Amino acid sequence: MIFRQMFDRDSSTYTYLIAQRESGEAILVDPVITQVPQYLQLLNELGLGLVIAIDTHIHADHVTGLGALRDETLCAVVMGEHTKADCVNYKVREGEQLKAGDISMEVIYTPGHTDDSYSFLLGNRGLTGDTLLIRGTGRTDFQNGDPAAQYNSLFNKLLKLPGDTLVYPAHDYNGMTVSTIGEERQHNPRLQVGSEQEYVDLMNGLDLEDPKLMDIAVPSNLACGLVP
């Protein structure tokens, strides 16, 4: 199996290429529109065909590459069933297996950062979107975010995965590339809380500025990155 982590410096976004060498079928998770030429070049160099492009949620800090990739490759565009984006070809739900060739990813509904946030489990790799970051968690103050829902997504879903499960987030702002569930349980400062209410109070007290591209990115991403 091919597993590649790519990085967009402007938005600190990680995009993941997952592919089966034998079948040549590939999946891209959380693509950024400005990086689409790079993705297409890599797919060509590795002899892969893109069959699925997926976003873990509607991002507010960059424009997605979903629509551009579909135009270029005729891939299917996929998001979770709670998304408000009508441009997707297929909406997955919790417990479903998203498949391409012999690749199979388990779908986990992990709301809180947004109400349409999903994570994906690929063997011992967890693609946690903006729900669980490395030594952090996704903000919960816009796009129907809900710190109580995120507490449940974290403590009753993701943190119950085996401790050696690798954590691959959608963003990192400190140069970290991968962690584990065990590390995050022990060292993530936002997870050192004693109750749901303590977590809610912590998240409600962050007082963060809106992402710079939010007013552009959200409506564009509801149209899969193409101007609505």
TORGU-669412 format. One record per residue: residue in three letters; x, y, z of N, C-alpha, C, O in turn. Coordinates in steps of 0.2 Angstrom, whole numbers, padded with zeros to 4 digits, always signed. Layout:
<atoms>
ALAXYZXYZXYZXYZ
...
</atoms>
This chain:
<atoms>
MET+0004-0006+0000+0000+0000+0000+0004+0006+0000+0010+0006+0003
ILE+0002+0011-0004+0005+0018-0004+0002+0022+0001-0004+0023+0001
PHE+0006+0026+0006+0003+0031+0010+0007+0037+0010+0013+0036+0013
ARG+0005+0042+0008+0009+0048+0007+0006+0054+0011-0001+0055+0010
GLN+0009+0058+0015+0007+0064+0018+0010+0070+0014+0016+0071+0014
MET+0006+0074+0012+0008+0080+0009+0006+0087+0012+0000+0086+0016
PHE+0009+0092+0012+0008+0098+0016+0007+0104+0012+0011+0106+0007
ASP+0002+0108+0013+0001+0115+0010+0003+0120+0016+0000+0121+0021
ARG+0008+0124+0014+0011+0128+0019+0007+0134+0020+0006+0136+0026
ASP+0003+0137+0016-0001+0142+0017-0007+0141+0022-0008+0145+0026
SER-0010+0135+0022-0015+0134+0027-0013+0128+0032-0017+0127+0036
SER-0007+0126+0032-0005+0121+0036-0009+0115+0036-0010+0112+0041
THR-0011+0113+0030-0016+0107+0029-0012+0101+0026-0007+0102+0022
TYR-0013+0095+0029-0011+0089+0027-0016+0086+0022-0022+0085+0024
THR-0013+0084+0017-0017+0080+0012-0014+0073+0012-0008+0072+0012
TYR-0018+0068+0011-0016+0061+0012-0018+0057+0005-0023+0057+0003
LEU-0013+0054+0002-0013+0050-0004-0013+0042-0001-0008+0040+0002
ILE-0018+0039-0003-0018+0032-0001-0020+0028-0007-0025+0029-0011
ALA-0016+0023-0008-0017+0019-0015-0015+0012-0014-0011+0010-0010
GLN-0017+0008-0018-0016+0001-0019-0011+0000-0025-0014+0001-0031
ARG-0005-0003-0024-0001-0003-0030-0004-0008-0035-0003-0007-0041
GLU-0006-0014-0033-0009-0019-0038-0014-0016-0042-0014-0017-0048
SER-0019-0013-0039-0025-0011-0043-0024-0004-0046-0027-0002-0051
GLY-0019+0000-0043-0018+0007-0046-0023+0012-0044-0023+0018-0046
GLU-0028+0010-0039-0033+0014-0037-0031+0019-0031-0028+0016-0027
ALA-0033+0025-0031-0030+0030-0026-0036+0034-0023-0041+0035-0026
ILE-0035+0036-0017-0039+0040-0013-0035+0046-0011-0029+0045-0009
LEU-0038+0052-0012-0035+0058-0009-0040+0061-0003-0046+0062-0004
VAL-0037+0062+0003-0041+0065+0008-0039+0072+0010-0033+0073+0010
ASP-0043+0077+0010-0042+0084+0012-0038+0087+0007-0033+0090+0009
PRO-0039+0087+0000-0035+0090-0005-0036+0098-0005-0042+0100-0003
VAL-0031+0102-0006-0031+0109-0007-0031+0111-0014-0027+0108-0018
ILE-0035+0116-0016-0035+0117-0023-0029+0120-0026-0027+0118-0032
THR-0025+0123-0023-0019+0126-0025-0013+0121-0026-0009+0122-0030
GLN-0014+0115-0023-0010+0109-0024-0012+0104-0029-0009+0099-0030
VAL-0018+0105-0032-0020+0100-0037-0015+0098-0042-0014+0092-0044
PRO-0011+0103-0045-0006+0101-0050-0001+0096-0047+0001+0091-0051
GLN+0001+0097-0041+0006+0093-0038+0003+0086-0037+0006+0081-0038
TYR-0004+0085-0035-0007+0079-0034-0007+0075-0041-0005+0069-0041
LEU-0009+0079-0046-0009+0075-0052-0003+0073-0055-0002+0068-0058
GLN+0002+0077-0054+0009+0075-0056+0011+0069-0052+0014+0064-0055
LEU+0010+0068-0045+0012+0063-0041+0008+0056-0043+0011+0051-0044
LEU+0002+0057-0045-0002+0051-0047+0000+0049-0054+0001+0043-0054
ASN+0002+0053-0058+0005+0051-0064+0012+0048-0064+0013+0042-0067
GLU+0016+0050-0059+0022+0047-0058+0022+0040-0055+0026+0036-0056
LEU+0017+0039-0051+0016+0033-0047+0012+0028-0051+0011+0023-0049
GLY+0009+0030-0057+0005+0026-0061-0002+0025-0058-0004+0019-0058
LEU-0005+0029-0054-0011+0028-0051-0017+0032-0054-0016+0037-0057
GLY-0022+0029-0053-0029+0033-0055-0033+0035-0049-0034+0031-0045
LEU-0034+0041-0049-0038+0043-0043-0046+0041-0044-0049+0043-0049
VAL-0048+0038-0039-0055+0035-0039-0060+0039-0034-0066+0040-0035
ILE-0057+0041-0029-0061+0045-0023-0057+0051-0021-0051+0050-0019
ALA-0060+0057-0020-0057+0062-0017-0062+0064-0011-0068+0065-0012
ILE-0060+0065-0005-0064+0066+0001-0062+0071+0005-0056+0072+0006
ASP-0066+0075+0008-0065+0080+0013-0067+0077+0020-0073+0074+0020
THR-0064+0078+0025-0066+0076+0032-0071+0080+0034-0075+0078+0039
HIS-0072+0087+0032-0077+0091+0034-0077+0097+0029-0072+0098+0025
ILE-0081+0102+0030-0081+0108+0026-0076+0113+0029-0077+0115+0035
HIS-0070+0113+0026-0064+0117+0029-0066+0125+0029-0069+0127+0024
ALA-0063+0129+0033-0064+0136+0033-0058+0140+0032-0058+0146+0032
ASP-0052+0136+0031-0046+0140+0031-0042+0139+0024-0037+0141+0023
HIS-0045+0135+0019-0043+0134+0013-0048+0132+0008-0054+0129+0010
VAL-0048+0133+0002-0052+0130-0003-0050+0123-0005-0045+0122-0007
THR-0055+0119-0005-0054+0112-0007-0053+0111-0014-0055+0115-0018
GLY-0049+0105-0015-0048+0103-0022-0053+0098-0025-0051+0095-0030
LEU-0058+0096-0021-0062+0091-0023-0065+0092-0030-0065+0088-0034
GLY-0068+0098-0032-0071+0099-0038-0066+0099-0044-0067+0096-0049
ALA-0060+0102-0043-0055+0102-0048-0053+0095-0049-0051+0094-0055
LEU-0052+0091-0044-0049+0084-0045-0055+0080-0049-0053+0076-0053
ARG-0061+0081-0048-0066+0078-0051-0066+0080-0059-0067+0076-0063
ASP-0065+0086-0060-0065+0089-0067-0059+0086-0071-0060+0084-0077
GLU-0053+0085-0067-0047+0082-0070-0047+0075-0071-0044+0072-0076
THR-0050+0071-0066-0049+0064-0066-0056+0060-0067-0055+0054-0067
LEU-0061+0063-0066-0068+0060-0066-0069+0055-0059-0073+0051-0059
CYS-0065+0057-0054-0065+0053-0048-0072+0055-0045-0075+0060-0046
ALA-0074+0051-0040-0080+0052-0036-0078+0057-0030-0073+0056-0027
VAL-0082+0061-0029-0081+0066-0023-0086+0064-0017-0092+0063-0018
VAL-0083+0063-0011-0086+0060-0006-0085+0064+0000-0080+0067+0002
MET-0091+0064+0004-0091+0067+0011-0095+0064+0015-0099+0059+0013
GLY-0095+0065+0022-0100+0062+0026-0107+0064+0025-0109+0069+0022
GLU-0112+0060+0028-0119+0061+0026-0122+0067+0030-0127+0070+0028
HIS-0118+0070+0034-0120+0077+0037-0118+0083+0034-0120+0088+0036
THR-0114+0082+0028-0112+0088+0025-0118+0092+0021-0123+0089+0019
LYS-0117+0098+0021-0122+0102+0017-0120+0104+0010-0123+0107+0006
ALA-0115+0101+0008-0112+0101+0001-0116+0097-0003-0116+0091-0003
ASP-0120+0100-0008-0124+0096-0013-0120+0093-0019-0123+0090-0023
CYS-0114+0095-0019-0110+0094-0025-0107+0087-0025-0104+0084-0030
VAL-0107+0083-0019-0104+0077-0018-0107+0071-0022-0113+0072-0023
ASN-0104+0066-0024-0107+0061-0028-0109+0055-0023-0114+0052-0024
TYR-0106+0055-0017-0108+0050-0012-0107+0052-0005-0102+0055-0004
LYS-0112+0051-0001-0111+0053+0006-0110+0046+0011-0115+0042+0010
VAL-0105+0046+0014-0104+0040+0019-0107+0041+0026-0108+0047+0028
ARG-0108+0036+0029-0111+0036+0036-0106+0032+0041-0102+0028+0038
GLU-0107+0033+0047-0103+0030+0052-0104+0022+0052-0109+0020+0051
GLY-0098+0019+0052-0098+0012+0052-0097+0009+0045-0096+0003+0044
GLU-0098+0013+0040-0097+0011+0033-0090+0010+0031-0086+0013+0035
GLN-0089+0006+0027-0082+0005+0024-0081+0008+0017-0085+0006+0013
LEU-0077+0013+0017-0075+0016+0011-0070+0013+0007-0064+0012+0010
LYS-0071+0010+0001-0067+0006-0002-0064+0008-0009-0068+0012-0013
ALA-0058+0007-0010-0055+0008-0017-0050+0002-0018-0045+0002-0015
GLY-0051-0002-0023-0047-0008-0024-0047-0012-0017-0053-0014-0015
ASP-0041-0014-0015-0041-0018-0008-0041-0013-0002-0040-0016+0003
ILE-0041-0007-0003-0041-0002+0002-0048-0002+0005-0053-0001+0002
SER-0048-0002+0012-0054-0001+0015-0053+0003+0022-0049+0002+0026
MET-0057+0009+0022-0057+0014+0028-0063+0014+0031-0069+0015+0028
GLU-0063+0013+0038-0069+0013+0042-0071+0021+0043-0067+0025+0045
VAL-0077+0022+0042-0080+0029+0043-0082+0030+0050-0086+0026+0053
ILE-0080+0035+0053-0082+0037+0060-0084+0044+0060-0081+0049+0058
TYR-0090+0045+0063-0093+0052+0063-0091+0055+0070-0092+0053+0075
THR-0087+0061+0069-0084+0064+0075-0085+0071+0075-0081+0075+0074
PRO-0092+0073+0076-0094+0080+0076-0091+0084+0082-0088+0081+0087
GLY-0091+0090+0081-0089+0095+0087-0085+0101+0084-0087+0106+0085
HIS-0080+0099+0080-0076+0105+0077-0081+0108+0072-0082+0114+0072
THR-0085+0104+0068-0091+0106+0064-0096+0101+0065-0094+0095+0068
ASP-0102+0102+0062-0107+0096+0063-0106+0091+0058-0110+0086+0058
ASP-0101+0092+0053-0101+0087+0048-0094+0084+0048-0091+0082+0042
SER-0090+0084+0053-0084+0081+0054-0083+0074+0055-0087+0071+0058
TYR-0079+0071+0050-0078+0064+0050-0071+0062+0051-0067+0066+0049
SER-0070+0056+0054-0063+0053+0054-0063+0046+0050-0068+0044+0049
PHE-0057+0044+0048-0057+0038+0044-0051+0033+0047-0046+0036+0049
LEU-0053+0027+0048-0048+0022+0051-0046+0018+0046-0050+0014+0043
LEU-0039+0018+0044-0036+0013+0039-0031+0009+0043-0025+0011+0044
GLY-0033+0003+0045-0029-0001+0049-0027+0002+0055-0031+0003+0059
ASN-0020+0003+0056-0018+0006+0062-0017+0014+0061-0014+0017+0066
ARG-0020+0016+0056-0019+0024+0055-0026+0027+0055-0031+0025+0052
GLY-0026+0032+0059-0032+0036+0060-0031+0043+0057-0027+0047+0059
LEU-0035+0044+0052-0036+0051+0049-0041+0055+0053-0047+0054+0051
THR-0039+0059+0057-0043+0062+0062-0046+0069+0060-0049+0072+0064
GLY-0045+0071+0054-0047+0078+0052-0045+0083+0057-0039+0084+0059
ASP-0050+0088+0059-0049+0093+0063-0051+0091+0070-0052+0096+0075
THR-0054+0085+0071-0056+0083+0078-0051+0082+0083-0051+0085+0088
LEU-0046+0078+0081-0040+0077+0085-0034+0079+0082-0032+0076+0077
LEU-0031+0084+0084-0024+0087+0082-0019+0084+0086-0020+0081+0091
ILE-0013+0085+0084-0007+0083+0088-0006+0088+0093-0004+0094+0092
ARG-0007+0086+0099-0007+0091+0105-0012+0096+0105-0011+0102+0108
GLY-0017+0095+0102-0023+0100+0102-0029+0096+0099-0029+0090+0098
THR-0034+0101+0099-0041+0098+0096-0043+0104+0092-0042+0110+0093
GLY-0048+0103+0087-0051+0108+0083-0055+0112+0086-0059+0110+0091
ARG-0055+0119+0085-0059+0124+0088-0067+0122+0087-0068+0118+0082
THR-0071+0125+0091-0078+0123+0091-0083+0128+0090-0089+0128+0092
ASP-0080+0134+0088-0084+0140+0089-0087+0143+0082-0090+0149+0082
PHE-0088+0139+0077-0091+0141+0071-0094+0135+0067-0092+0129+0069
GLN-0098+0135+0062-0100+0130+0058-0104+0125+0062-0102+0119+0061
ASN-0108+0127+0067-0112+0123+0071-0107+0118+0075-0109+0113+0077
GLY-0101+0121+0077-0097+0117+0081-0100+0117+0088-0104+0120+0090
ASP-0098+0112+0092-0101+0110+0098-0096+0106+0103-0094+0101+0101
PRO-0093+0110+0108-0088+0107+0112-0090+0100+0116-0086+0096+0117
ALA-0097+0100+0117-0099+0094+0121-0099+0088+0116-0097+0082+0117
ALA-0101+0089+0110-0101+0084+0104-0094+0082+0103-0093+0076+0102
GLN-0089+0087+0103-0082+0085+0102-0079+0081+0108-0075+0076+0107
TYR-0081+0083+0114-0079+0079+0119-0081+0071+0118-0077+0067+0119
ASN-0087+0070+0116-0090+0063+0115-0086+0060+0109-0084+0054+0110
SER-0085+0064+0104-0081+0061+0098-0074+0059+0100-0071+0054+0098
LEU-0071+0063+0105-0064+0062+0107-0064+0056+0112-0061+0051+0111
PHE-0068+0057+0118-0067+0052+0123-0071+0046+0122-0069+0041+0125
ASN-0076+0046+0118-0080+0040+0118-0079+0036+0111-0082+0031+0110
LYS-0075+0039+0106-0073+0036+0100-0066+0036+0099-0063+0030+0099
LEU-0063+0041+0097-0056+0041+0095-0051+0039+0100-0047+0035+0099
LEU-0052+0041+0106-0047+0039+0112-0048+0032+0114-0044+0030+0118
LYS-0054+0029+0112-0055+0022+0114-0051+0017+0109-0051+0011+0109
LEU-0048+0020+0103-0044+0016+0099-0038+0014+0102-0036+0017+0107
PRO-0035+0008+0100-0029+0006+0103-0023+0011+0103-0023+0016+0099
GLY-0019+0011+0109-0015+0016+0110-0009+0017+0105-0007+0023+0104
ASP-0008+0012+0101-0003+0013+0096-0006+0015+0089-0002+0015+0084
THR-0012+0016+0089-0015+0019+0083-0012+0026+0081-0012+0030+0085
LEU-0010+0026+0075-0006+0032+0072-0011+0038+0071-0017+0036+0068
VAL-0010+0044+0073-0014+0049+0072-0012+0054+0067-0006+0057+0067
TYR-0015+0054+0061-0014+0059+0056-0019+0064+0055-0024+0063+0052
PRO-0018+0070+0057-0023+0076+0057-0023+0079+0051-0019+0078+0046
ALA-0028+0083+0050-0029+0087+0044-0025+0094+0044-0023+0096+0039
HIS-0022+0096+0050-0018+0102+0050-0013+0101+0056-0014+0097+0061
ASP-0007+0104+0055-0003+0105+0061+0001+0112+0060+0003+0113+0054
TYR+0002+0115+0065+0004+0122+0065+0011+0122+0068+0014+0128+0069
ASN+0014+0117+0070+0020+0117+0074+0025+0112+0071+0030+0110+0074
GLY+0024+0109+0065+0029+0105+0062+0029+0098+0064+0033+0094+0062
MET+0023+0096+0067+0022+0089+0069+0019+0085+0063+0014+0088+0060
THR+0021+0079+0062+0018+0075+0056+0013+0070+0058+0009+0068+0055
VAL+0015+0067+0064+0011+0061+0066+0012+0060+0074+0017+0062+0077
SER+0007+0057+0077+0007+0055+0084+0003+0048+0085+0002+0045+0080
THR+0002+0047+0091-0002+0041+0092-0008+0042+0097-0007+0047+0100
ILE-0013+0038+0097-0018+0039+0102-0015+0039+0109-0017+0043+0113
GLY-0011+0034+0111-0008+0034+0117-0004+0041+0119-0005+0043+0125
GLU+0000+0043+0114+0003+0050+0116-0002+0055+0117-0001+0059+0122
GLU-0007+0056+0113-0012+0061+0114-0016+0060+0121-0017+0065+0124
ARG-0017+0054+0123-0021+0053+0129-0016+0056+0135-0019+0059+0139
GLN-0010+0055+0134-0005+0057+0140-0003+0064+0139-0002+0067+0144
HIS-0002+0067+0133+0002+0073+0133-0002+0079+0129+0000+0084+0130
ASN-0008+0077+0127-0012+0083+0124-0015+0087+0129-0019+0084+0133
PRO-0013+0093+0130-0016+0097+0135-0023+0098+0136-0026+0099+0141
ARG-0027+0098+0130-0034+0099+0130-0038+0092+0132-0044+0092+0133
LEU-0034+0087+0132-0037+0081+0134-0036+0079+0142-0039+0074+0144
GLN-0033+0083+0145-0032+0082+0152-0037+0086+0157-0036+0090+0161
VAL-0043+0084+0155-0049+0086+0159-0053+0081+0162-0052+0075+0161
GLY-0056+0083+0168-0060+0078+0172-0067+0077+0170-0070+0072+0173
SER-0070+0081+0166-0077+0080+0164-0078+0083+0157-0074+0087+0155
GLU-0084+0082+0155-0087+0085+0149-0087+0093+0150-0085+0096+0146
GLN-0090+0095+0156-0091+0102+0157-0084+0105+0157-0084+0111+0155
GLU-0079+0102+0160-0073+0105+0160-0070+0107+0153-0067+0112+0152
TYR-0071+0102+0149-0069+0102+0142-0073+0108+0138-0070+0112+0135
VAL-0079+0108+0139-0084+0113+0136-0081+0120+0138-0081+0125+0134
ASP-0080+0121+0145-0078+0127+0147-0071+0129+0144-0070+0135+0143
LEU-0066+0124+0144-0060+0126+0141-0061+0128+0133-0058+0133+0132
MET-0065+0125+0129-0065+0127+0122-0069+0133+0122-0068+0137+0117
ASN-0074+0134+0126-0078+0141+0125-0074+0147+0127-0076+0152+0126
GLY-0068+0146+0131-0064+0151+0133-0058+0153+0129-0054+0157+0131
LEU-0058+0150+0123-0052+0151+0119-0051+0157+0115-0046+0160+0115
ASP-0057+0160+0113-0057+0167+0110-0052+0168+0105-0048+0172+0105
LEU-0054+0164+0099-0049+0164+0094-0052+0168+0088-0058+0169+0087
GLU-0047+0171+0084-0049+0175+0078-0052+0170+0073-0050+0164+0072
ASP-0056+0172+0068-0059+0168+0063-0053+0167+0058-0049+0171+0057
PRO-0053+0161+0055-0048+0160+0049-0049+0166+0044-0054+0168+0042
LYS-0043+0168+0041-0043+0173+0036-0047+0172+0030-0050+0177+0028
LEU-0047+0166+0028-0051+0164+0022-0058+0162+0023-0061+0159+0018
MET-0060+0162+0029-0067+0159+0031-0072+0161+0026-0076+0157+0024
ASP-0073+0168+0025-0079+0170+0021-0078+0168+0014-0083+0168+0010
ILE-0072+0166+0011-0072+0164+0005-0072+0156+0004-0075+0153+0000
ALA-0068+0153+0009-0068+0146+0009-0074+0142+0010-0076+0137+0007
VAL-0078+0144+0015-0084+0140+0017-0089+0140+0011-0091+0134+0009
PRO-0091+0146+0008-0096+0145+0002-0093+0141-0004-0096+0138-0007
SER-0086+0142-0005-0083+0139-0010-0083+0131-0009-0084+0127-0014
ASN-0082+0129-0003-0081+0122-0001-0088+0119-0001-0088+0113-0002
LEU-0093+0123+0000-0100+0120-0001-0101+0118-0008-0106+0114-0009
ALA-0098+0121-0012-0098+0119-0020-0092+0115-0022-0090+0115-0028
CYS-0089+0112-0017-0083+0107-0019-0077+0111-0021-0073+0109-0025
GLY-0077+0118-0019-0071+0122-0021-0072+0125-0027-0067+0129-0029
LEU-0077+0125-0031-0079+0128-0037-0083+0134-0035-0088+0133-0031
VAL-0083+0140-0039-0086+0146-0037-0094+0144-0038-0096+0142-0043
PRO-0098+0145-0033-0105+0143-0033-0109+0148-0038-0115+0147-0039
</atoms>
